[in-house]
Amino acid sequence: MTYLLAGDLGGTKTLLRLVKADSPDRSEFEQLYKSQEYTSLVSIAQKFLAAAQTHLGIEIQIQIACLAIAGAVIDRASYLPNLDWHINADGLQQALKIPHVELINDFAAVGYGIAQLPPADLHTLQTGQERQNAPKAVIGAGTGLGEGLLIHNGTDYQVIPTEGGHTDFAARSIQDFEFVQYLCRQLQIDRISNDRVISGRGIVAMYQYLRDTSNLSENPEIASVVKLWEAQIEKLVDPAALISAMAIAKTDPLSQATMQMFISAYGAEAGNLALKILPYGGLYIAGGIAAKNLPLLTDGTFLAAFNHKGRISDLMGKIPVRVILNPQVGLIGAAAQAARLGFGL
């Protein structure tokens, strides 16, 4: 039996899945690992393969592995900036004894996964006017910010990964300009990228900014978590989840203001991406933050910022905007691409 290994590697978690070559849409075994608890992907993969053999009770021979990486893939290698991992496909082939290992950008994997999702895994924010074979775009905030494109080549969609999440954050108001200055002082840097703002750490940064510059009082529960986060070098606790939960529950005005500022920035950058490709095939919002904060994405703040593009705002309303609810879309896409590679080998 020919097995394939699919993986989705991010700054927070690494998810690995074993599938059969003739049924890549069905998981035979999968495990989730906290990325920051390991020093390399090899150690995670070796642990996973040992657990898979124990679970299935047979010796497993993997022919192809397709691994989605939260970083640029150049010459079959990648560096994960949020983990300080260097990954090399040839090295993985030798260490794991897998004949063929392919590394792809994590948002390329999301692009491959979109076609595999049933309608129930998507939530429509804006219906728009979808056009057949038109370009598609993907954006997703999590540990960082990812962006990708899909272009139809006459037969199928070609996935084009980008590092668009590391473009400059565009301030749109006096508050935004003051926030950028605040963050530059806090981090002692002279440039702020979208990756620093439209991400989990961006939520915390906006909370800190509003805490320090507004008259909104701080909730003691959140304050204790944020102080612990500020004191930690490796950031083992994440206040962003608590902040967003308080905002959804409408129990903390500071958290609500934070998330409104964040969702607006998210919508604006999604709109910026859409302007550059005009994805009338759909703009898809991936990443862990969107699905977990759907009530905040559907209150109008996101679409107001997305569509607010001056003289060409009317164009934006024609673009379908959908939230991907399935958190494993990248893994699904990696498995689909592994099967496609197997077909071509």
C-alpha positions as CSV (number, residue, x, y, z in Angstrom):
1,M,0.0,0.0,0.0
2,T,1.4,3.4,-1.0
3,Y,1.1,6.1,1.7
4,L,1.5,9.8,1.4
5,L,2.4,12.2,4.2
6,A,0.8,15.7,4.3
7,G,1.8,18.4,6.7
8,D,0.8,21.9,7.6
9,L,3.6,23.7,9.6
10,G,3.0,27.0,11.3
11,G,4.5,29.1,14.0
12,T,2.1,27.8,16.6
13,K,1.2,24.2,15.5
14,T,2.3,21.5,13.2
15,L,-0.3,19.1,11.9
16,L,0.7,15.9,10.1
17,R,-1.6,13.5,8.3
18,L,-1.1,10.0,6.7
19,V,-3.2,9.2,3.7
20,K,-3.4,6.5,1.1
21,A,-2.4,7.5,-2.5
22,D,-5.8,6.3,-3.9
23,S,-7.8,8.2,-1.3
24,P,-6.0,11.4,-0.3
25,D,-9.2,12.9,1.1
26,R,-9.4,10.4,3.9
27,S,-7.1,10.5,6.9
28,E,-5.6,7.2,8.0
29,F,-3.8,8.8,11.0
30,E,-3.0,12.4,12.1
31,Q,-1.5,14.2,15.0
32,L,-1.1,17.8,16.1
33,Y,2.1,19.1,17.7
34,K,3.0,22.4,19.3
35,S,5.7,23.6,17.0
36,Q,7.6,25.6,19.6
37,E,8.1,22.5,21.8
38,Y,10.4,21.1,19.1
39,T,13.7,22.1,17.6
40,S,13.1,20.8,14.1
41,L,10.6,19.3,11.8
42,V,12.6,16.0,11.6
43,S,12.0,15.3,15.3
44,I,8.2,15.9,14.9
45,A,8.0,13.7,11.8
46,Q,10.0,10.8,13.4
47,K,7.7,10.9,16.4
48,F,4.6,11.0,14.1
49,L,5.8,8.1,12.0
50,A,6.5,5.9,15.0
51,A,3.0,6.7,16.4
52,A,1.4,6.0,13.0
53,Q,3.0,2.5,12.8
54,T,1.9,1.7,16.3
55,H,-1.6,2.9,15.6
56,L,-2.0,1.0,12.3
57,G,0.0,-2.0,13.4
58,I,1.9,-2.3,10.1
59,E,5.1,-1.1,8.7
60,I,4.6,2.1,6.8
61,Q,6.5,3.1,3.7
62,I,5.8,6.7,2.6
63,Q,6.5,7.4,-1.1
64,I,5.7,11.1,-1.2
65,A,5.5,13.9,1.4
66,C,4.0,17.3,0.7
67,L,4.6,19.8,3.5
68,A,3.0,23.2,3.7
69,I,5.4,25.7,5.2
70,A,4.6,29.1,6.9
71,G,7.4,30.8,4.9
72,A,8.9,31.3,1.5
73,V,10.1,28.1,-0.3
74,I,13.2,28.7,-2.4
75,D,15.3,25.9,-4.1
76,R,13.4,23.2,-2.1
77,A,14.3,24.9,1.2
78,S,12.5,27.2,3.6
79,Y,13.1,29.2,6.7
80,L,10.3,29.7,9.2
81,P,10.8,33.1,10.8
82,N,8.3,32.6,13.6
83,L,10.1,29.4,14.7
84,D,13.7,29.9,13.6
85,W,13.6,26.6,11.7
86,H,15.5,25.8,8.5
87,I,13.9,23.1,6.5
88,N,15.4,21.4,3.4
89,A,13.5,18.9,1.3
90,D,16.6,16.9,0.4
91,G,17.6,16.7,4.0
92,L,14.1,15.5,5.0
93,Q,14.2,12.8,2.3
94,Q,17.4,11.4,3.8
95,A,16.5,11.7,7.4
96,L,13.0,10.3,7.0
97,K,13.8,7.8,4.2
98,I,11.1,9.2,1.9
99,P,11.8,9.1,-1.8
100,H,10.2,12.4,-2.7
101,V,9.6,15.4,-0.4
102,E,8.0,18.5,-1.7
103,L,7.8,21.8,0.2
104,I,5.1,24.3,-0.6
105,N,4.1,27.6,0.9
106,D,1.3,27.3,3.4
107,F,-1.0,29.6,1.4
108,A,-0.3,27.6,-1.7
109,A,-1.7,24.6,0.3
110,V,-4.8,26.6,1.2
111,G,-5.2,27.4,-2.5
112,Y,-5.1,23.7,-3.4
113,G,-7.5,23.0,-0.5
114,I,-10.2,25.4,-1.5
115,A,-11.4,23.2,-4.4
116,Q,-11.8,20.3,-1.9
117,L,-14.1,22.1,0.5
118,P,-17.8,21.4,0.6
119,P,-20.2,24.5,0.9
120,A,-20.6,23.8,4.6
121,D,-17.0,24.7,5.2
122,L,-17.5,28.2,3.8
123,H,-19.3,31.2,5.2
124,T,-20.2,34.0,2.7
125,L,-19.6,37.5,3.9
126,Q,-20.3,39.1,0.6
127,T,-22.1,37.3,-2.3
128,G,-20.7,39.6,-5.0
129,Q,-20.9,38.6,-8.7
130,E,-18.8,35.5,-9.1
131,R,-17.2,34.9,-12.6
132,Q,-16.2,31.5,-13.9
133,N,-12.4,31.0,-14.2
134,A,-11.7,34.5,-12.7
135,P,-8.7,34.9,-10.4
136,K,-9.1,34.0,-6.7
137,A,-7.2,35.4,-3.7
138,V,-6.5,34.0,-0.2
139,I,-5.6,35.9,2.9
140,G,-5.3,34.6,6.4
141,A,-4.2,35.8,9.8
142,G,-2.8,33.5,12.5
143,T,0.6,33.5,14.0
144,G,1.5,35.8,11.0
145,L,-0.3,36.9,7.9
146,G,-0.4,34.9,4.7
147,E,-1.6,35.8,1.2
148,G,-1.8,33.9,-2.0
149,L,-3.3,34.0,-5.5
150,L,-5.0,31.5,-7.9
151,I,-5.0,32.1,-11.6
152,H,-6.8,29.9,-14.1
153,N,-4.5,28.7,-16.9
154,G,-7.3,27.5,-19.2
155,T,-7.5,24.0,-17.7
156,D,-7.2,24.4,-13.9
157,Y,-6.2,26.9,-11.3
158,Q,-2.5,27.6,-10.8
159,V,-1.7,28.5,-7.2
160,I,0.8,31.3,-6.8
161,P,2.2,31.8,-3.3
162,T,3.4,35.2,-2.1
163,E,5.0,36.9,0.8
164,G,2.4,39.7,0.7
165,G,1.9,39.5,4.4
166,H,5.2,41.2,4.9
167,T,4.3,44.3,3.0
168,D,4.1,47.6,4.8
169,F,1.2,48.2,7.1
170,A,-0.9,51.1,5.6
171,A,-2.2,53.5,8.2
172,R,-5.6,54.9,7.3
173,S,-6.4,57.2,10.2
174,I,-4.7,59.4,12.8
175,Q,-5.2,56.5,15.3
176,D,-3.4,54.1,12.9
177,F,-0.5,56.6,12.5
178,E,-0.2,56.9,16.2
179,F,-0.3,53.1,16.6
180,V,2.5,52.7,14.1
181,Q,4.6,55.2,16.0
182,Y,3.8,53.4,19.3
183,L,4.7,50.0,17.9
184,C,8.0,51.3,16.4
185,R,9.0,52.7,19.9
186,Q,7.9,49.5,21.6
187,L,9.8,47.2,19.3
188,Q,12.7,49.7,18.6
189,I,12.3,49.3,14.8
190,D,11.6,51.7,12.0
191,R,9.2,49.7,9.8
192,I,5.9,47.9,10.6
193,S,4.6,45.1,8.3
194,N,1.1,43.8,8.0
195,D,2.4,40.5,9.5
196,R,3.1,42.3,12.8
197,V,-0.4,43.9,12.8
198,I,-2.8,41.6,11.2
199,S,-2.0,38.5,13.3
200,G,-2.3,37.2,16.8
201,R,0.5,39.3,18.1
202,G,-1.1,42.3,16.3
203,I,-4.2,41.9,18.5
204,V,-2.0,42.0,21.6
205,A,-0.1,45.1,20.2
206,M,-3.4,46.9,19.6
207,Y,-4.6,46.0,23.0
208,Q,-1.4,47.4,24.6
209,Y,-1.7,50.6,22.5
210,L,-5.3,51.3,23.5
211,R,-4.5,50.4,27.1
212,D,-1.7,52.9,27.2
213,T,-3.3,55.7,25.2
214,S,-7.1,55.6,25.9
215,N,-9.2,56.1,28.9
216,L,-10.6,52.6,28.8
217,S,-10.1,50.6,31.9
218,E,-8.3,47.2,31.9
219,N,-10.0,44.0,32.9
220,P,-8.0,42.4,35.7
221,E,-8.2,38.9,34.2
222,I,-6.8,40.1,30.8
223,A,-4.3,42.4,32.6
224,S,-2.6,39.5,34.4
225,V,-2.3,37.4,31.2
226,V,-0.9,40.4,29.2
227,K,1.6,41.2,31.9
228,L,2.8,37.6,31.9
229,W,3.0,37.7,28.1
230,E,5.0,40.9,28.3
231,A,7.5,39.4,30.8
232,Q,8.1,36.3,28.7
233,I,10.8,36.1,26.1
234,E,9.4,33.1,24.3
235,K,5.7,34.2,24.6
236,L,4.3,30.9,25.9
237,V,0.9,32.4,26.7
238,D,-1.3,34.1,24.1
239,P,-3.6,36.9,25.3
240,A,-5.2,37.3,21.9
241,A,-7.7,34.4,22.4
242,L,-8.9,35.9,25.7
243,I,-9.1,39.4,24.2
244,S,-11.2,38.2,21.3
245,A,-13.4,36.0,23.5
246,M,-14.1,39.1,25.8
247,A,-14.9,41.1,22.7
248,I,-17.4,38.5,21.3
249,A,-19.0,38.3,24.7
250,K,-19.2,42.1,24.9
251,T,-18.0,42.0,28.5
252,D,-14.9,44.2,28.2
253,P,-14.9,47.6,26.3
254,L,-11.1,47.6,25.9
255,S,-11.2,44.2,24.2
256,Q,-14.1,45.3,22.0
257,A,-12.2,48.4,20.9
258,T,-9.1,46.3,20.2
259,M,-10.9,43.8,18.1
260,Q,-12.8,46.5,16.2
261,M,-9.5,48.1,15.3
262,F,-8.0,44.7,14.3
263,I,-11.0,43.6,12.2
264,S,-11.0,46.9,10.4
265,A,-7.3,46.6,9.6
266,Y,-7.9,43.0,8.4
267,G,-10.7,44.1,6.1
268,A,-8.6,47.0,4.7
269,E,-5.6,44.7,3.8
270,A,-8.0,42.1,2.3
271,G,-9.3,44.9,0.2
272,N,-5.8,46.0,-0.8
273,L,-5.0,42.4,-1.9
274,A,-8.3,42.3,-3.9
275,L,-7.5,45.5,-5.7
276,K,-4.2,44.1,-7.0
277,I,-5.8,41.0,-8.6
278,L,-9.6,41.7,-8.8
279,P,-10.5,38.2,-7.6
280,Y,-14.0,37.8,-9.1
281,G,-13.6,34.1,-8.5
282,G,-13.7,34.9,-4.8
283,L,-11.5,36.2,-2.0
284,Y,-11.1,33.6,0.7
285,I,-10.3,34.3,4.3
286,A,-8.3,31.5,5.9
287,G,-6.3,31.3,9.2
288,G,-7.3,30.5,12.7
289,I,-8.4,34.0,13.7
290,A,-11.2,34.3,11.2
291,A,-13.1,31.1,11.9
292,K,-12.8,31.6,15.7
293,N,-14.1,35.2,15.5
294,L,-16.9,34.8,13.0
295,P,-19.3,37.0,15.0
296,L,-16.8,39.9,14.8
297,L,-16.2,39.4,11.0
298,T,-19.9,39.4,10.3
299,D,-20.9,42.6,12.2
300,G,-20.1,44.8,9.2
301,T,-16.7,46.2,10.3
302,F,-14.6,43.9,8.0
303,L,-16.7,44.6,4.9
304,A,-16.9,48.3,5.6
305,A,-13.1,48.5,5.5
306,F,-12.8,46.0,2.6
307,N,-15.1,48.0,0.4
308,H,-13.9,51.5,1.4
309,K,-11.7,52.2,-1.6
310,G,-12.6,55.6,-2.6
311,R,-13.6,56.2,-6.3
312,I,-13.5,52.4,-7.1
313,S,-15.5,51.2,-4.1
314,D,-18.3,50.0,-6.4
315,L,-15.9,47.4,-7.8
316,M,-15.3,45.9,-4.4
317,G,-18.9,45.0,-3.8
318,K,-18.8,42.7,-6.8
319,I,-16.1,40.5,-5.3
320,P,-17.4,37.4,-3.5
321,V,-15.9,37.2,0.0
322,R,-15.9,33.9,1.9
323,V,-14.6,32.8,5.3
324,I,-13.0,29.3,5.4
325,L,-14.4,27.5,8.4
326,N,-12.4,24.3,8.2
327,P,-9.1,24.8,10.1
328,Q,-7.5,21.9,8.2
329,V,-7.8,23.4,4.7
330,G,-4.0,23.7,4.4
331,L,-3.6,20.1,5.3
332,I,-6.3,19.0,2.9
333,G,-4.5,21.0,0.2
334,A,-1.1,19.5,1.0
335,A,-2.6,16.0,0.8
336,A,-4.3,16.8,-2.6
337,Q,-1.0,18.1,-3.9
338,A,0.9,15.0,-2.7
339,A,-1.6,12.8,-4.6
340,R,-1.1,15.1,-7.7
341,L,2.7,14.7,-7.4
342,G,2.3,11.0,-7.1
343,F,0.3,10.9,-10.3
344,G,3.0,12.8,-12.1
345,L,5.9,10.7,-10.9
